[in-house]
């Protein structure tokens, strides 16, 4: 049954990708503070794009249209909850980096080291500092740790829509 569930989650990710492309191509995007990105890029430091958990999908859509997605790591929880978003990220060309902080500590440490190495080699990273279990819009310490170890600049990002549909979840996804 778990193989079927995994297959279904991947198909959900593919469907989300198709829906995202449809919405993305018809959406009107407005950017404020784009000059902050240019300023951060001048520092030649790796970037950590920091956004709340509820905004990850929208950011992936924006990145698919306006940024070079293959230059991105997306840090996700290292369990089955992330299969849909991992498939969406795969479909846009970004690289997912699963980290399971409640599982094997050695595996988690290796995953974090791999993320730091990739950032030092020029990859940007997307991180939701309040995920994966909340509470919503309360940052955890992982982003500061990662920024310090990778010598990265943190670029806070906020995304909103005039009209939206929110799920009844802890993060109002």
C-alpha positions in Angstrom: 0.0 0.0 0.0 2.9 2.4 0.7 4.2 2.1 -2.9 0.7 3.0 -4.2 0.5 6.0 -1.8 3.9 7.2 -2.8 3.0 6.9 -6.5 -0.2 8.8 -5.9 1.7 11.6 -4.1 4.0 11.9 -7.0 1.1 12.2 -9.4 -0.4 14.8 -7.0 2.9 16.7 -7.3 2.7 16.5 -11.1 -0.9 17.7 -11.1 0.2 20.6 -8.8 3.0 21.4 -11.2 0.5 21.5 -14.2 -1.9 23.7 -12.2 0.9 25.9 -11.1 2.1 26.5 -14.6 -1.5 27.4 -15.7 -2.0 29.8 -12.8 1.6 31.1 -13.1 1.3 32.0 -16.7 -1.9 33.9 -16.2 -1.0 35.7 -12.9 0.1 39.3 -12.6 3.2 39.5 -10.4 4.3 42.7 -8.7 7.6 42.9 -6.9 8.7 45.2 -4.2 12.3 45.3 -2.9 13.8 43.5 -6.0 16.8 45.8 -5.5 17.5 44.0 -2.2 18.1 40.8 -4.2 20.6 42.7 -6.4 22.3 44.0 -3.3 22.5 40.6 -1.7 23.9 39.1 -4.9 26.7 41.7 -5.0 28.0 40.3 -1.8 28.9 37.0 -3.7 27.7 35.1 -0.6 25.2 32.2 -1.0 21.6 33.2 -0.4 19.0 31.7 1.9 15.6 32.7 0.7 13.5 32.7 3.9 9.8 32.5 3.7 7.0 31.2 5.8 5.9 27.6 5.3 2.5 28.7 3.8 4.3 30.5 1.0 6.6 27.8 -0.3 4.4 26.7 -3.2 3.8 30.3 -4.3 7.6 30.9 -4.2 8.3 27.8 -6.3 5.8 29.2 -8.8 7.5 32.6 -8.8 11.0 31.0 -9.0 9.8 28.8 -12.0 8.8 31.9 -13.9 11.4 34.5 -12.9 14.4 32.8 -11.4 16.6 29.9 -12.5 15.1 27.0 -10.5 18.1 24.6 -11.1 20.2 26.9 -8.9 18.0 26.2 -5.9 18.0 23.8 -3.0 14.7 23.4 -1.3 15.0 22.1 2.2 12.1 19.8 3.0 11.2 17.5 5.8 12.7 14.1 5.3 9.6 12.0 5.6 6.6 11.1 3.5 4.8 14.4 4.1 7.1 16.1 1.6 6.6 13.8 -1.4 4.1 16.1 -3.2 6.2 19.3 -2.8 9.4 17.3 -3.7 7.8 16.2 -7.0 6.7 19.8 -7.7 10.2 21.0 -7.1 11.6 18.2 -9.3 9.3 19.2 -12.1 10.5 22.8 -12.1 14.1 21.7 -11.9 15.0 22.6 -8.3 16.8 20.2 -6.0 15.1 19.1 -2.9 17.2 18.5 0.2 15.3 16.3 2.7 16.3 16.7 6.4 14.6 14.6 9.0 15.5 16.1 12.4 13.4 13.5 14.3 15.1 10.5 12.6 18.7 9.4 12.4 20.9 12.2 13.7 23.9 11.1 11.6 21.8 11.1 8.4 20.4 14.5 9.3 23.9 15.9 10.0 25.2 14.6 6.6 22.2 16.1 4.9 22.9 19.5 6.5 26.6 19.3 5.6 25.6 18.5 2.0 23.4 21.6 1.9 26.2 23.8 3.3 28.6 22.4 0.7 26.2 23.0 -2.2 25.6 26.6 -1.0 29.4 27.2 -0.9 29.4 26.0 -4.5 26.9 28.6 -5.6 23.5 27.1 -4.9 20.8 29.2 -3.3 18.6 27.6 -0.7 14.9 28.0 0.1 14.0 27.5 3.8 10.8 27.9 5.7 12.0 28.7 9.2 8.6 27.8 10.8 8.2 24.4 9.2 7.5 21.6 9.0 5.5 21.4 12.2 5.0 24.9 13.2 3.9 26.9 15.0 3.2 29.1 12.0 5.2 32.3 11.5 7.6 31.5 14.4 11.1 31.0 13.2 13.2 28.2 14.5 17.0 28.4 15.0 18.0 26.3 12.0 18.1 29.2 9.6 20.6 31.1 11.7 22.7 28.0 12.1 22.7 27.3 8.3 23.5 31.0 7.5 26.4 31.0 9.9 27.9 27.7 8.7 27.5 28.5 5.0 28.5 32.2 5.4 25.2 33.0 3.6 23.1 36.1 3.4 19.4 35.6 4.5 16.9 37.2 2.1 13.5 37.4 3.8 10.7 37.0 1.3 6.9 37.7 1.7 4.4 36.6 -0.8 0.7 37.3 -0.8 -2.3 37.2 -3.2 -5.3 39.5 -3.4 -7.5 36.4 -3.8 -6.6 32.9 -2.5 -7.9 29.7 -1.1 -6.4 28.5 2.2 -6.4 25.0 3.5 -7.5 24.3 7.1 -4.0 23.4 8.3 -1.6 24.7 11.0 0.2 26.8 8.4 -2.9 28.1 6.4 -1.2 26.7 3.3 
